[in-house]
Amino acid sequence: MKENVLDLLMYLFENYIYDEPEAEPDRDDLSESLEQAGFSSAEIERAFSWLDGLAEQRQTPEMHAHSADPTRLFSNEETDRIDVEARGFLMYLESANVLDPARRELVLDRLMALDAEDIGLEDLKWVVLMVLFNQPGQEANYAWMEDLMFDDEGHYRH
């Protein structure tokens, strides 16, 4: 058995979504394949629900950058579940213009929709990658993030 929804989402992304972005597999066939891979039906349903939430927000209106954008403060629930390194990296992605405020909020929404209590840097990176993959016009940011994730050194500059 796999441990959580993020494991299942990463498995889906690597094996179905990334390789065949245009193909939309039938959910029943996909569920059966995922069960054969060792995922429980409850985890599969939670992952589908997570993906549905991401798809619903695909058409989120663009937020335009303003020089006086307020600073984003994390809620108590966010700071309890998302570790300091991941929050710092999220802020880095926004300052590097990889994420705009609307996509930052989408990433936070999808992180909080995970069933994980402790969300670390690697979890954040995967969610950012999935969000950018799902957002029209974000191909360059997706490619940058993909390069960063699969870079052996894995360092980013502040």
C-alpha positions in Angstrom: 0.0 0.0 0.0 1.1 3.5 -0.7 1.3 6.1 2.0 -0.7 9.1 0.9 -2.5 11.0 -1.8 0.6 12.8 -2.9 2.4 9.5 -3.6 -0.6 8.5 -5.8 -0.6 11.9 -7.5 3.1 11.7 -8.2 2.6 8.2 -9.6 -0.2 9.4 -11.9 1.8 12.4 -13.0 4.9 10.4 -13.9 3.0 7.5 -15.5 -0.1 8.9 -17.1 -0.3 12.7 -17.2 3.3 13.7 -18.1 3.8 11.0 -20.7 0.4 11.5 -22.4 -0.9 15.0 -21.6 -3.4 14.9 -24.5 -4.9 11.5 -23.6 -7.6 11.5 -21.0 -7.8 8.0 -19.6 -11.1 6.6 -18.5 -11.4 6.9 -14.7 -12.6 3.3 -14.2 -9.7 1.9 -16.2 -7.3 4.2 -14.4 -8.7 3.2 -11.0 -8.3 -0.4 -11.8 -4.6 0.2 -12.9 -4.0 2.2 -9.7 -5.4 -0.6 -7.5 -3.2 -3.1 -9.3 -0.2 -0.8 -8.5 -1.1 -1.1 -4.8 -3.2 2.0 -4.1 -6.4 1.7 -2.1 -9.7 2.7 -3.5 -10.1 5.4 -0.8 -6.7 7.0 -1.8 -7.7 6.8 -5.5 -10.9 8.7 -4.8 -9.1 11.3 -2.7 -6.5 11.8 -5.5 -9.3 12.1 -8.1 -11.0 14.7 -5.9 -7.7 16.6 -5.6 -7.3 16.6 -9.4 -10.9 17.7 -9.8 -10.1 20.7 -7.5 -7.1 21.5 -9.6 -9.1 21.3 -12.8 -11.8 23.5 -11.5 -9.3 26.2 -10.8 -7.6 26.0 -14.2 -9.5 29.0 -15.5 -8.6 31.1 -12.5 -8.5 34.8 -13.6 -5.1 36.2 -13.9 -3.9 38.5 -11.1 -1.8 41.4 -12.4 1.4 42.2 -10.7 1.3 45.5 -8.8 4.3 47.2 -7.2 2.3 47.5 -4.0 1.3 43.9 -3.7 0.8 43.0 0.0 3.0 40.4 1.7 1.4 37.0 2.0 1.1 35.9 5.6 0.6 32.2 6.3 -2.3 31.0 8.4 -1.7 29.0 11.6 -2.9 25.8 9.8 -0.5 26.5 6.9 2.5 27.0 9.2 1.5 23.9 11.2 1.4 21.7 8.1 3.9 23.3 5.6 7.5 23.3 6.9 9.7 26.4 7.0 11.9 25.3 4.1 8.9 24.7 1.8 7.3 28.1 2.7 10.6 29.8 2.0 10.9 28.1 -1.3 7.3 29.1 -2.2 8.2 32.7 -1.5 11.4 32.3 -3.6 9.3 31.0 -6.5 7.1 34.1 -6.3 10.0 36.5 -6.1 11.6 34.8 -9.1 8.3 35.2 -11.0 7.8 31.5 -11.4 4.5 31.9 -9.5 2.3 34.9 -9.5 0.0 35.6 -6.5 -2.9 33.7 -8.1 -0.8 30.6 -8.8 0.8 30.8 -5.3 -2.7 30.7 -3.8 -3.6 27.8 -6.1 -0.4 25.9 -4.9 -1.3 26.6 -1.3 -4.9 25.5 -1.9 -3.7 22.2 -3.4 -1.1 21.7 -0.6 -3.8 22.2 2.0 -6.1 19.8 0.1 -3.6 17.0 0.6 -4.2 14.6 3.5 -0.6 15.1 4.7 0.1 16.7 8.1 3.8 17.4 7.4 4.4 19.0 4.0 8.0 19.4 3.0 10.0 20.9 0.2 9.8 17.9 -2.1 6.0 17.7 -1.6 5.8 21.4 -2.5 7.9 21.0 -5.6 5.7 18.3 -6.9 2.5 20.3 -6.3 4.0 23.3 -8.0 5.0 21.2 -11.0 1.5 19.8 -11.2 -0.1 23.2 -10.9 2.1 24.8 -13.6 1.5 21.8 -15.9 -2.2 22.4 -15.6 -2.1 26.2 -16.2 -2.3 27.5 -19.7 0.6 29.8 -20.7 3.0 28.5 -18.0 5.1 26.3 -20.2 8.4 28.2 -19.5 7.8 28.3 -15.7 6.9 24.6 -15.9 10.1 23.8 -17.8 12.2 25.9 -15.3 10.6 24.0 -12.4 11.1 20.7 -14.0 14.8 21.4 -14.6 15.1 22.5 -11.0 13.5 19.3 -9.7 15.6 17.0 -11.7 18.8 18.9 -11.3 21.3 16.8 -9.4 22.6 19.7 -7.3 19.1 21.0 -6.4 20.2 24.4 -5.2 18.4 27.7 -5.6 19.6 31.2 -5.0 18.0 33.6 -2.6 
